[in-house]
Amino acid sequence: MKSIWILHEGNAKKTHDNALICLLIEHLSQSNPAISLDMVEFHGMGTKSNFFDSAHYPKLLKDGVATDRISKVLLVVDADYVADNAQYGGFDNTQKELNNVIAELGFESVCETYVMCDPTTKTGCLETFILSMVEPDRKKCLDDFLKCADQKDMKRILFGIYNIAYPKYKLKFETDSLDFSHPHFDELKNKLLALLGIHSGKFD
């Protein structure tokens, strides 16, 4: 059993959530040779609501934390929108509910969270987070489309529309396809560095 776990939405493989985190760890390993994907156990939690129910957390994880075999856990969850879910939607509600389940599990000393969203609006999901970093003129086109479509969260549909509209700037979850130097990545990078024992942080 690995001592570091990352839990995210969807499945542990072949999802944007897993792909982005893996790419970012690989990027960080280029300047930190001590970092490796082999250090981390990934677990897909399925839907967002599963994060807020302690019964959905794997017994292996609970037992590992209780016996100190698992020392660090990172939960990565989309913020989504308050309009769609008054209890779990939006950054503040998501963070509050994560804090509640962490306390219920007794994970306070080993667990950190990252709520995925547009850092400016504090709403959205992984795709919204990535699209927040595109050039302002292209971002305005996307925002105007959302207003026209009367949709607050189109997730992968919006991401696909961007790639069709701007093939020259196509966003893909592949090596060197994302600009990890963008400041919007800083918080997630720092949490991963703390998780992996490189940066000081909550995990110390």
N, C-alpha and C positions, 0 to 999 in steps of 0.2 A: 504494500500500500504506500502510495506517495504521500508526503507530509503536507503538500500544498494542493489545494483544490480551488477550481474556478467553476462556479455554477452560473449558467446563462440560460436564456430562453431558447426554445426549440430543441433540436437534437444536438448530440455531442459532435456530430460530423456533418459536413455538407450543408451548413447553414451560414448565413452572413455573420451571425453573432460569433460563431466559432472561428470562422475564417479571419475576421478582423482582428480578434485577440491574438490568434496564432501569428498573423503577419506582423503585428506590433511587437510581440515578443521576439520574433526573428530579427526585426529591425533593431531592437534594443540590444540584442546579442552581438551585433556587429561592433559595438563600442564597449561591450561588457562581456568578455569571453566566458565568464562564470555562469552566464545565463543560458538556459537551454529549455526547449519545449518539453524535454524529457523530465523536467523537474515538476511538471504540473499534471494533475489529474483533472480532466474536463468532465463535466456532467451536465447534460441537457435536462432542464426542468420542465420542458413542454411549455404550457401556457403560463402567462404572467401570474395568474391567480394562484398557481401552485406554490409560488414563493411565499405566500402569506399564510399557508397552512403547514404547520410543523409536521403533520403526518406525511407530507409529500417529500420530506428530506430523507435521503437514503439512510438505512440503519447503519451501513458501513461508515458513513460520515459521522453520525452521532456517536457510535462506539469509538471511532478513531479520535474524535475530539475529547471524549470522556477519559480515554487512556493516554492522551498526549501523543498519540501516533500521528495525528493530524494537527499541525501547529498554526496553519494559516488558511483562511477561507475568504474568497472574494465572490460576492454576489453581483452579477451584472444584469440589470433589469431596465426595460424601456419605461420612460415616464408616461407616454401616451397623453391623453387629454382629459381634463376635468369634465368637459362637456359630454364625454363618452362614458365616464364612470366617476361619479361624485366621490366615491370612497377610495378608489385605487388610482384614479387618473391624475396626471400632472406630477411635477417633481416633488412638491411638498408632501402630497398624500402618499406617493410611492415610498419616499424616504421614511415617513412616519410608520407605515405598515411594515417596512423592512426592519426598522428598529424594534417594533413590537415582537416580531417573530424571532429575531435574534435574541432578545431578552427571554422569550419563552423557551427557546432551545438552550439557553445558557452559553451562548457563543460569544458573548461580549468581548472577551479577551483575545479571541482568535479571528474575529470576522470583521471585514470591511465591505463597503458597498460602493458601487458606481451606478448612478442612474443615467441611462443613455438618453440624450435629448439634444435639441438645439441649445447650446449654452447661453444664447441670448434670450430666447423666449422661455426656456425651461419647460418646453413641451416637445412631444414627438417621440421618435424611436431611433433605431440605429440608422435607418436611411435618412431621416431628418437631420441627424447628427452629421453624416457625411455631406449632405447637400448644403449644410450651413457654411461649408468651407469653399464653395464655388465662387467664382468671380461675381461681384455685385450685379452686373447687368444680366447675367444668366440667372442669378437668384431671383431678381425682380420678375423675370419672365415666368419662373416657376410659381412665385407667389401670386402673380396675376392669374395664372391658370387655375390655381386653387380657389381663388375668389369666384372665378367664372363657373367652375365646376361645383361650387358650393360644397366642397369636401374639406374637412379639417385634417384628415389623415388617410392618405392613399398608399402609404408605405411603398411596397415594391412596385406598384403601378407608377407612382410618381418617379421613382428611381429609373424605371425602364423608359419613361417618357423623356427624361433628361438625356439618357444615352442615345435615344433615337434622334432627338433634336440637336444634340451636340456630339456627333460621332468623333470629332477631332479631340474632344476632351473626355472621352468615354471613361466612366468610373467602373473599375473592375476590382474584385477582391483577389488580386494577384500581386506577386512581388513587384515592388517599385511602381505600382499603379496609383498609390495614394500618397499625398504629401504629408508625411508624418512630422515634418518640421512646423506645420501650422499650429499656432497656439491653442486651438481648440482641442488638440490631442494632449496637451500638457498634463492635465489632471489625471487622465487615464494612464499615461506613461508613468507618472509619479506613483500612482497606486500599484502599478505592476512592478515597478522597481522596488517599492517597499515590500510587496508580496514576495519577491524573489530575493530579498536580502541585500539589495544594492543601495537603496536610499533609506534614510531614516524616515520613520513614519509611524502610524498607529501600530504596525505589526512588531515594532521593536520593543 
